[in-house]
Amino acid sequence: TAKLAADYQVAQPVTLEVDTMWDRYDHKQQRIDATNEFGAGTGFVYKTGPGASLKGSYHYAHRAVSQYKLGDTAVNPEAVGLINYNWADRVRHRADMRFDASPLQAVSFGVSGQYQNDAYGADARFGLKSQKNLVGGVDATYDPSGKVSFTANYSRERRNDFIQNGAKDDTFNAADGGLDEAYYADTVNPLNYWDTDIVENVNTVGLEATFRPIPEKMTLTAGYTFSESRMKFDTTNPNEGTAAMAGFAGAKLGNAVAKSWPLVVNKSHEIRIGGTHQLSKDLKVGVNYLFAWNKMEDFANTSAYLAGSSPENTTRYVMTGGTNGAYEAHVLGTYMTYKF
C-alpha cells in the first residue's frame, strides 16, 4: 500500500489538498492471483471563523482483479460468472463533508455527511453489482471543566444493494428466447434469473463520558452505542416475460420465482469502558473493555426461502451468514505508549 498527499494554503482561510494511492494484494492458493487498486482524490479545508471549519473531499478508485478462476468445476461448483464482490473489479466514488464549530468555550459540535457509490463486476454475470451509501451525522461535546466531558452523537445511514442471482440445476432449452447464449453449456437457465434490491436504513445513537480524576495523569471513559438496522428486500425476475411466453409463471423453476421477503430488523448494543494512566513523562498505559450484543432477525434458515416450492437441489440465499439469531462479544485490550 502506498499513498502520496500534498496540501497548499491558497489563502489564509483556505487549504487545498490532493492525494493518490496504490493498493495491491497478492493471493496464494485462492481463486484469484492479485488485486490492484489505483485511486486519486482532492479536498479542501476552509476555516470559516474562530473555532469553526468546513472540510470536504472527493475520491475515485478503480480495483482490477487478475486471473479470477470461475466456478462450475469439481473443486469450485459455483455458477459460471458468480463473482465474490470482495474479489470483483470495482469502481468507487466517495464524497465527504464535515463542519465543526465551537460556539461556546465549553461546547463544540460537528455535522458530517458521506456519499459512496461502488460498482462491482461490470462484466460479471452474477453477484453483488452495486452498493450505494448515504450517511449523515451530528455530534456534540460538552466540556464544563477540565475533569469531565460528555459527548453525544447520532447518525443515519441508507444503503442500497443490487444483486443479480440465478437458480441452478436447469439446462438451457429451445424456449430460452436467445438469452445469454454464451452460457448455453452451463446449468443456469436465463429463465431462472432473479434479482434483488435491498434498501437498508441504519440509525445509530451514542453517548460517552470522560472523567479525569487526576488531570493530565489519569483518564477514565465510559460509553454506550445503540444501532438498529431495517432491511427491505425486493425480488424480481428480469426475464419473466420470456418465461411467460414459454408457458412458465415468473421463471421455469419454482424455486427461481421471485418471492416477497420479510422485513429484517437487526439491533446492536455496545458498552465500552476504558482508562489510561500516565506512569511517567514518556510512558502511558491503558486498558479497554468492550461488550457487544447483536440481535439478528434473519430468515436464511427458514425452509420457505431455502428450497422454494419445487424439489430441485437449489438454495435461495440472498445474503449468507445468517445462521445465528444473536451473538455476544467480550473484548479486553491493553496498550502501552512510550515516547523517546
SEGU-336660 format. One record per residue (C-alpha): residue number from 1; residue in three letters; y, x, z. Coordinates in steps of 0.02 Angstrom, whole numbers. Each point is the difference from the previous one (the first is absolute). Example, Ala and Ser with C-alpha at 12.3 -4.5 7.8 and 13.67 -1.06 7.14 Angstrom:
residues 2
+-----+------+--------+--------+--------+
! pos ! code !      Y !      X !      Z !
+-----+------+--------+--------+--------+
!   1 !  Ala !   -225 !    615 !    390 !
!   2 !  Ser !    172 !     69 !    -33 !
+-----+------+--------+--------+--------+
//
This chain:
residues 340
+-----+------+--------+--------+--------+
! pos ! code !      Y !      X !      Z !
+-----+------+--------+--------+--------+
!   1 !  Thr !      0 !      0 !      0 !
!   2 !  Ala !    171 !     68 !    -46 !
!   3 !  Lys !    174 !    -73 !     14 !
!   4 !  Leu !    172 !     63 !    -51 !
!   5 !  Ala !    159 !    -87 !     59 !
!   6 !  Ala !    186 !     34 !     -9 !
!   7 !  Asp !    156 !    -88 !     60 !
!   8 !  Tyr !    183 !     18 !    -46 !
!   9 !  Gln !    150 !    -64 !     96 !
!  10 !  Val !    107 !    -79 !   -136 !
!  11 !  Ala !    139 !    -47 !    122 !
!  12 !  Gln !     23 !     -6 !    187 !
!  13 !  Pro !    -93 !   -166 !     24 !
!  14 !  Val !   -124 !     10 !   -146 !
!  15 !  Thr !   -153 !    109 !    -24 !
!  16 !  Leu !   -116 !    -12 !   -150 !
!  17 !  Glu !   -184 !     49 !      5 !
!  18 !  Val !   -134 !     39 !   -130 !
!  19 !  Asp !   -181 !     49 !     22 !
!  20 !  Thr !   -161 !     26 !    -95 !
!  21 !  Met !   -181 !     11 !     58 !
!  22 !  Trp !   -174 !     47 !    -58 !
!  23 !  Asp !   -161 !    -53 !     86 !
!  24 !  Arg !   -178 !     47 !    -52 !
!  25 !  Tyr !   -169 !    -41 !     75 !
!  26 !  Asp !   -160 !     86 !    -57 !
!  27 !  His !   -160 !    -98 !     32 !
!  28 !  Lys !   -177 !     69 !     19 !
!  29 !  Gln !   -159 !   -104 !    -19 !
!  30 !  Gln !     99 !   -158 !    -33 !
!  31 !  Arg !     28 !   -106 !   -154 !
!  32 !  Ile !    165 !     81 !    -45 !
!  33 !  Asp !     46 !    183 !    -22 !
!  34 !  Ala !    183 !     -6 !     51 !
!  35 !  Thr !    159 !   -100 !     13 !
!  36 !  Asn !    172 !     67 !    -49 !
!  37 !  Glu !    161 !    -85 !     51 !
!  38 !  Phe !    176 !     46 !    -53 !
!  39 !  Gly !    156 !    -85 !     63 !
!  40 !  Ala !    188 !     11 !     11 !
!  41 !  Gly !    136 !    -90 !     94 !
!  42 !  Thr !    183 !    -12 !     40 !
!  43 !  Gly !    100 !    -64 !    146 !
!  44 !  Phe !    166 !     -2 !     92 !
!  45 !  Val !     73 !      0 !    175 !
!  46 !  Tyr !    168 !    -84 !     27 !
!  47 !  Lys !     83 !     15 !    169 !
!  48 !  Thr !     98 !   -160 !      4 !
!  49 !  Gly !     90 !     39 !    163 !
!  50 !  Pro !    -21 !     73 !    175 !
!  51 !  Gly !   -180 !    -31 !     53 !
!  52 !  Ala !    -45 !    -93 !   -160 !
!  53 !  Ser !    -94 !     52 !   -156 !
!  54 !  Leu !    -83 !    -74 !   -154 !
!  55 !  Lys !   -152 !     84 !    -79 !
!  56 !  Gly !    -88 !    -44 !   -161 !
!  57 !  Ser !   -134 !     77 !   -111 !
!  58 !  Tyr !   -111 !    -33 !   -151 !
!  59 !  His !   -163 !     89 !    -40 !
!  60 !  Tyr !   -116 !     -3 !   -150 !
!  61 !  Ala !   -176 !     73 !     -2 !
!  62 !  His !   -144 !      4 !   -123 !
!  63 !  Arg !   -179 !     42 !     51 !
!  64 !  Ala !   -131 !     47 !   -131 !
!  65 !  Val !   -187 !      9 !     31 !
!  66 !  Ser !   -114 !    131 !    -77 !
!  67 !  Gln !   -180 !    -40 !    -54 !
!  68 !  Tyr !    -33 !   -168 !     84 !
!  69 !  Lys !   -189 !    -31 !    -10 !
!  70 !  Leu !    -16 !   -187 !    -28 !
!  71 !  Gly !   -139 !   -112 !     63 !
!  72 !  Asp !   -148 !   -100 !    -64 !
!  73 !  Thr !   -122 !    145 !     24 !
!  74 !  Ala !   -149 !     26 !    114 !
!  75 !  Val !    102 !    103 !    123 !
!  76 !  Asn !    157 !   -106 !    -17 !
!  77 !  Pro !    -40 !   -183 !    -35 !
!  78 !  Glu !    180 !    -61 !     -4 !
!  79 !  Ala !     61 !    -99 !   -150 !
!  80 !  Val !     63 !    101 !   -147 !
!  81 !  Gly !    188 !     13 !     15 !
!  82 !  Leu !      8 !    -34 !    188 !
!  83 !  Ile !    127 !    124 !     70 !
!  84 !  Asn !     25 !     46 !    182 !
!  85 !  Tyr !    188 !    -21 !     21 !
!  86 !  Asn !     12 !    157 !    108 !
!  87 !  Trp !    -62 !     96 !   -152 !
!  88 !  Ala !     86 !    -99 !   -137 !
!  89 !  Asp !    145 !     56 !   -109 !
!  90 !  Arg !    155 !    -62 !     89 !
!  91 !  Val !    185 !    -23 !    -40 !
!  92 !  Arg !    112 !    -24 !    152 !
!  93 !  His !    180 !    -57 !     18 !
!  94 !  Arg !     77 !     -2 !    175 !
!  95 !  Ala !    176 !    -36 !     60 !
!  96 !  Asp !     61 !     17 !    180 !
!  97 !  Met !    163 !    -47 !     85 !
!  98 !  Arg !     57 !     16 !    181 !
!  99 !  Phe !    162 !    -32 !     94 !
! 100 !  Asp !     30 !     70 !    174 !
! 101 !  Ala !    147 !    -35 !    115 !
! 102 !  Ser !     54 !     24 !    181 !
! 103 !  Pro !    134 !   -130 !     37 !
! 104 !  Leu !     -3 !     45 !    185 !
! 105 !  Gln !    -42 !    159 !     90 !
! 106 !  Ala !   -153 !    -78 !     78 !
! 107 !  Val !    -56 !   -105 !   -150 !
! 108 !  Ser !    -66 !     52 !   -170 !
! 109 !  Phe !    -91 !    -98 !   -134 !
! 110 !  Gly !    -76 !     21 !   -172 !
! 111 !  Val !    -42 !   -110 !   -149 !
! 112 !  Ser !   -128 !     62 !   -127 !
! 113 !  Gly !    -86 !    -59 !   -157 !
! 114 !  Gln !   -132 !     65 !   -120 !
! 115 !  Tyr !    -72 !    -55 !   -167 !
! 116 !  Gln !   -156 !     81 !    -71 !
! 117 !  Asn !    -92 !    -42 !   -161 !
! 118 !  Asp !   -167 !     83 !    -37 !
! 119 !  Ala !    -95 !    -25 !   -164 !
! 120 !  Tyr !   -182 !     58 !      1 !
! 121 !  Gly !   -123 !     38 !   -140 !
! 122 !  Ala !     96 !    -66 !   -149 !
! 123 !  Asp !   -150 !     34 !   -113 !
! 124 !  Ala !   -132 !    -52 !    126 !
! 125 !  Arg !    -99 !   -160 !    -18 !
! 126 !  Phe !    -22 !    -52 !    182 !
! 127 !  Gly !     74 !     40 !    169 !
! 128 !  Leu !    166 !    -11 !     91 !
! 129 !  Lys !    131 !      0 !   -139 !
! 130 !  Ser !    165 !    -15 !     90 !
! 131 !  Gln !     78 !     -5 !    172 !
! 132 !  Lys !    180 !    -48 !     38 !
! 133 !  Asn !     76 !     19 !    173 !
! 134 !  Leu !    168 !    -61 !     65 !
! 135 !  Val !     46 !     48 !    178 !
! 136 !  Gly !    154 !    -39 !    104 !
! 137 !  Gly !     32 !     47 !    180 !
! 138 !  Val !    129 !     10 !    139 !
! 139 !  Asp !     -1 !    104 !    159 !
! 140 !  Ala !    119 !     21 !    146 !
! 141 !  Thr !     12 !    122 !    145 !
! 142 !  Tyr !     89 !    -27 !    165 !
! 143 !  Asp !     32 !    156 !    103 !
! 144 !  Pro !     96 !    -52 !    157 !
! 145 !  Ser !    -21 !    168 !     86 !
! 146 !  Gly !    -76 !    170 !    -23 !
! 147 !  Lys !   -155 !    -56 !     95 !
! 148 !  Val !    -55 !   -156 !    -93 !
! 149 !  Ser !      6 !    -72 !   -176 !
! 150 !  Phe !    -78 !   -151 !    -87 !
! 151 !  Thr !    -45 !    -25 !   -183 !
! 152 !  Ala !    -50 !   -158 !    -93 !
! 153 !  Asn !    -51 !    -18 !   -182 !
! 154 !  Tyr !    -57 !   -133 !   -123 !
! 155 !  Ser !    -66 !     17 !   -177 !
! 156 !  Arg !    -67 !   -117 !   -132 !
! 157 !  Glu !   -108 !     61 !   -143 !
! 158 !  Arg !    -53 !    -98 !   -153 !
! 159 !  Arg !   -142 !     73 !   -103 !
! 160 !  Asn !    -67 !    -63 !   -165 !
! 161 !  Asp !   -166 !     68 !    -66 !
! 162 !  Phe !    -83 !    -40 !   -166 !
! 163 !  Ile !   -185 !     35 !    -26 !
! 164 !  Gln !   -105 !    -19 !   -158 !
! 165 !  Asn !   -181 !    -44 !     36 !
! 166 !  Gly !   -160 !    -41 !    -92 !
! 167 !  Ala !   -167 !    -72 !     57 !
! 168 !  Lys !   -147 !    111 !    -50 !
! 169 !  Asp !   -178 !    -33 !    -59 !
! 170 !  Asp !     34 !    -96 !   -160 !
! 171 !  Thr !     -5 !     78 !   -173 !
! 172 !  Phe !    113 !    -45 !   -145 !
! 173 !  Asn !    -46 !   -147 !   -111 !
! 174 !  Ala !     53 !    -71 !   -167 !
! 175 !  Ala !    123 !   -119 !     83 !
! 176 !  Asp !    108 !    135 !     77 !
! 177 !  Gly !    138 !    -28 !   -128 !
! 178 !  Gly !     17 !    184 !    -44 !
! 179 !  Leu !     69 !     48 !    172 !
! 180 !  Asp !    -15 !    183 !     52 !
! 181 !  Glu !   -132 !     40 !   -131 !
! 182 !  Ala !     12 !    185 !     47 !
! 183 !  Tyr !   -101 !    -43 !    156 !
! 184 !  Tyr !   -135 !   -103 !    -88 !
! 185 !  Ala !   -141 !    110 !     68 !
! 186 !  Asp !     40 !    -19 !    186 !
! 187 !  Thr !    -38 !   -139 !    124 !
! 188 !  Val !    172 !    -79 !     24 !
! 189 !  Asn !     34 !   -142 !   -120 !
! 190 !  Pro !    186 !    -38 !    -32 !
! 191 !  Leu !    -40 !   -182 !     33 !
! 192 !  Asn !    -29 !     52 !    182 !
! 193 !  Tyr !    167 !     87 !     29 !
! 194 !  Trp !    102 !    -61 !    148 !
! 195 !  Asp !    167 !     64 !     65 !
! 196 !  Thr !     80 !     -6 !    172 !
! 197 !  Asp !    182 !     -7 !     53 !
! 198 !  Ile !     27 !     40 !    184 !
! 199 !  Val !    165 !    -35 !     87 !
! 200 !  Glu !     12 !     72 !    175 !
! 201 !  Asn !    142 !    -23 !    123 !
! 202 !  Val !      3 !    115 !    151 !
! 203 !  Asn !    119 !    -27 !    147 !
! 204 !  Thr !     14 !    139 !    129 !
! 205 !  Val !    101 !      8 !    160 !
! 206 !  Gly !      8 !    147 !    120 !
! 207 !  Leu !     78 !     45 !    168 !
! 208 !  Glu !     14 !    170 !     81 !
! 209 !  Ala !     76 !     68 !    160 !
! 210 !  Thr !     39 !    181 !     40 !
! 211 !  Phe !     27 !     64 !    177 !
! 212 !  Arg !     66 !    171 !     50 !
! 213 !  Pro !    -31 !     17 !    187 !
! 214 !  Ile !     49 !    183 !    -14 !
! 215 !  Pro !    123 !     15 !   -146 !
! 216 !  Glu !    -40 !    142 !   -121 !
! 217 !  Lys !   -158 !     32 !    100 !
! 218 !  Met !   -113 !   -154 !     -1 !
! 219 !  Thr !     -8 !   -149 !   -119 !
! 220 !  Leu !   -112 !   -154 !     12 !
! 221 !  Thr !    -23 !   -130 !   -139 !
! 222 !  Ala !    -85 !   -169 !    -12 !
! 223 !  Gly !     -9 !   -113 !   -151 !
! 224 !  Tyr !    -83 !   -155 !    -72 !
! 225 !  Thr !    -18 !    -56 !   -182 !
! 226 !  Phe !    -67 !   -164 !    -67 !
! 227 !  Ser !    -37 !    -28 !   -184 !
! 228 !  Glu !    -65 !   -154 !    -90 !
! 229 !  Ser !    -61 !     -3 !   -180 !
! 230 !  Arg !    -25 !   -158 !   -103 !
! 231 !  Met !    -91 !     21 !   -165 !
! 232 !  Lys !     -9 !   -132 !   -137 !
! 233 !  Phe !   -129 !     22 !   -139 !
! 234 !  Asp !     12 !    -81 !   -171 !
! 235 !  Thr !   -148 !     24 !   -119 !
! 236 !  Thr !     -4 !    -44 !   -185 !
! 237 !  Asn !   -118 !     20 !   -149 !
! 238 !  Pro !    103 !     83 !   -139 !
! 239 !  Asn !   -126 !    -51 !   -135 !
! 240 !  Glu !    -28 !   -176 !     64 !
! 241 !  Gly !     50 !    -78 !   -167 !
! 242 !  Thr !   -126 !    104 !    -98 !
! 243 !  Ala !   -135 !    -41 !    128 !
! 244 !  Ala !     38 !   -186 !    -16 !
! 245 !  Met !    -21 !      8 !   -189 !
! 246 !  Ala !   -170 !     79 !     29 !
! 247 !  Gly !    -50 !   -143 !    115 !
! 248 !  Phe !     32 !     81 !    169 !
! 249 !  Ala !    116 !    -60 !    138 !
! 250 !  Gly !    117 !    141 !     49 !
! 251 !  Ala !   -125 !    140 !    -32 !
! 252 !  Lys !   -177 !     23 !    -63 !
! 253 !  Leu !    -72 !     46 !    171 !
! 254 !  Gly !     27 !   -117 !    145 !
! 255 !  Asn !     45 !    142 !    116 !
! 256 !  Ala !    139 !     56 !   -118 !
! 257 !  Val !     93 !   -166 !      7 !
! 258 !  Ala !    169 !     19 !     87 !
! 259 !  Lys !     -1 !    -77 !    173 !
! 260 !  Ser !    128 !    -50 !    129 !
! 261 !  Trp !      8 !    135 !    133 !
! 262 !  Pro !     55 !    -35 !    178 !
! 263 !  Leu !    158 !     69 !     79 !
! 264 !  Val !    -37 !    161 !     94 !
! 265 !  Val !     96 !     37 !    160 !
! 266 !  Asn !    -17 !    172 !     81 !
! 267 !  Lys !     87 !     50 !    162 !
! 268 !  Ser !     29 !    171 !     74 !
! 269 !  His !     57 !     52 !    174 !
! 270 !  Glu !     48 !    177 !     52 !
! 271 !  Ile !     48 !     67 !    171 !
! 272 !  Arg !     67 !    178 !     14 !
! 273 !  Ile !     31 !    103 !    157 !
! 274 !  Gly !     54 !    181 !     -1 !
! 275 !  Gly !     96 !    136 !     87 !
! 276 !  Thr !     67 !    176 !    -24 !
! 277 !  His !     42 !    136 !    126 !
! 278 !  Gln !    105 !    155 !    -31 !
! 279 !  Leu !    -96 !    132 !     95 !
! 280 !  Ser !    121 !    138 !    -45 !
! 281 !  Lys !    142 !     35 !   -119 !
! 282 !  Asp !   -121 !     33 !   -143 !
! 283 !  Leu !   -155 !   -100 !     47 !
! 284 !  Lys !    -21 !   -190 !     -5 !
! 285 !  Val !   -160 !   -101 !     22 !
! 286 !  Gly !    -36 !   -183 !    -30 !
! 287 !  Val !   -134 !   -133 !     10 !
! 288 !  Asn !    -13 !   -166 !    -94 !
! 289 !  Tyr !   -116 !   -150 !     15 !
! 290 !  Leu !    -22 !   -137 !   -130 !
! 291 !  Phe !    -96 !   -163 !     17 !
! 292 !  Ala !    -19 !   -101 !   -160 !
! 293 !  Trp !    -85 !   -169 !    -20 !
! 294 !  Asn !    -20 !    -79 !   -172 !
! 295 !  Lys !    -64 !   -177 !    -29 !
! 296 !  Met !    -56 !    -33 !   -180 !
! 297 !  Glu !    -39 !   -172 !    -70 !
! 298 !  Asp !    -84 !     63 !   -158 !
! 299 !  Phe !   -126 !   -100 !   -102 !
! 300 !  Ala !    -98 !    140 !    -84 !
! 301 !  Asn !   -159 !    -46 !     93 !
! 302 !  Thr !      9 !   -186 !    -39 !
! 303 !  Ser !   -147 !    -44 !   -112 !
! 304 !  Ala !    104 !   -113 !   -113 !
! 305 !  Tyr !    102 !    151 !    -53 !
! 306 !  Leu !   -142 !    125 !    -14 !
! 307 !  Ala !   -118 !    -76 !   -128 !
! 308 !  Gly !     97 !   -148 !    -67 !
! 309 !  Ser !    -95 !   -154 !    -58 !
! 310 !  Ser !   -133 !     80 !   -109 !
! 311 !  Pro !   -150 !    111 !     40 !
! 312 !  Glu !     51 !    154 !   -100 !
! 313 !  Asn !      3 !    164 !     95 !
! 314 !  Thr !    188 !     16 !      5 !
! 315 !  Thr !    121 !     19 !    144 !
! 316 !  Arg !    177 !    -67 !     -1 !
! 317 !  Tyr !    102 !    121 !    102 !
! 318 !  Val !    188 !     -6 !    -18 !
! 319 !  Met !     31 !    130 !    134 !
! 320 !  Thr !   -134 !    104 !     87 !
! 321 !  Gly !     -8 !     55 !    179 !
! 322 !  Gly !     16 !   -171 !     83 !
! 323 !  Thr !   -167 !     17 !     91 !
! 324 !  Asn !     70 !    -14 !    176 !
! 325 !  Gly !    104 !   -137 !     79 !
! 326 !  Ala !     97 !    118 !    112 !
! 327 !  Tyr !      9 !    177 !     64 !
! 328 !  Glu !     80 !     95 !    142 !
! 329 !  Ala !     58 !    180 !      4 !
! 330 !  His !     43 !    114 !    146 !
! 331 !  Val !     88 !    161 !    -50 !
! 332 !  Leu !     50 !    138 !    121 !
! 333 !  Gly !     95 !    151 !    -63 !
! 334 !  Thr !     87 !    152 !     73 !
! 335 !  Tyr !    114 !    128 !    -78 !
! 336 !  Met !     96 !    158 !     42 !
! 337 !  Thr !    160 !     70 !    -77 !
! 338 !  Tyr !     49 !    181 !     23 !
! 339 !  Lys !    159 !     74 !    -71 !
! 340 !  Phe !     23 !    186 !    -22 !
+-----+------+--------+--------+--------+
//
